[in-house]
Amino acid sequence: MKRRAWAVWFLLLCLLLSACRNTRSAPPLRIHFLDVGQGDAVLLRTREGDVLLDAGPEAAQETLCLRLEQLGVTELELAIFTHMDEDHVGGADGVLRQIPTKEIWVNNYAFPNPSAERMRLAAEQTGAPIRVANPKETVVFGEVVLSVLAPLQTHIGTGNEGSLAIRLQCGVSSALFTGDAGIEQEQRLIEEYGDALLDCDLYKVGHHGSGTSSGERFLSYLSPQYAVVSCGEANRYGHPFGEVLARLEASGAIVLRTDLLGEIVFECDGETLWMPAK
């Protein structure tokens, strides 16, 4: 009987230690820069649920939906579409029809193209509410805080300058996502926030590395440790531009590209941001 009791206690101890290891191995935040070719799609995985930031082009819709399924995404707490360009919202209707979504945030632009209209119809058919996100509002998912920084002027409703800019904070670590906002919007961000809210560890490079974004002054405020460029292999736009890569490297950032590396993943425990071993 004593031997059996010791065996039971030993088993319980092993289970407890295993549970502790599993808890430690699940950080409060994982960031997946999904490979959708020439476009943007970022999955934020928190302990409170999943958030999708943009949905790539229509051409990558099937790839995006399959990858979300492989990752076990069964519900989205929030879907954010930084602006209505096809390479950011083209896959949205497929995602919304596949995955129940509690809420959708958009910029102050209406629905000017077929991809955006498909997103709107899919949201209507699935019951996912759409609303315009307002600058300086926040949403909290456990240890992760998402804040809307831009667009700062309501009349800027069209094109890249109307992109939502989102700051992510997890403990002392932070990331910045600016959609396709250009240098004009970057200057407004500098004037409004300075380095208090622009300084970040991780920067999703604006406009896929186009020369119209990631200005030298803006990068000096960001001082990112990592800069991720989401773009398609041998894309017809020539993204990322050589001068942008040079500016990013001069800022001290480690530059990572989905066209060269495929999906790029970061993890964060609130103190450190790192790339897990594959």
Summary of the structure (lengths in Angstrom):
residues: 278
radius of gyration: 20.0
end to end distance: 46.1
largest distance: 78.4
contacts: 972
relative contact order: 0.13
helix: 37%
strand: 24%
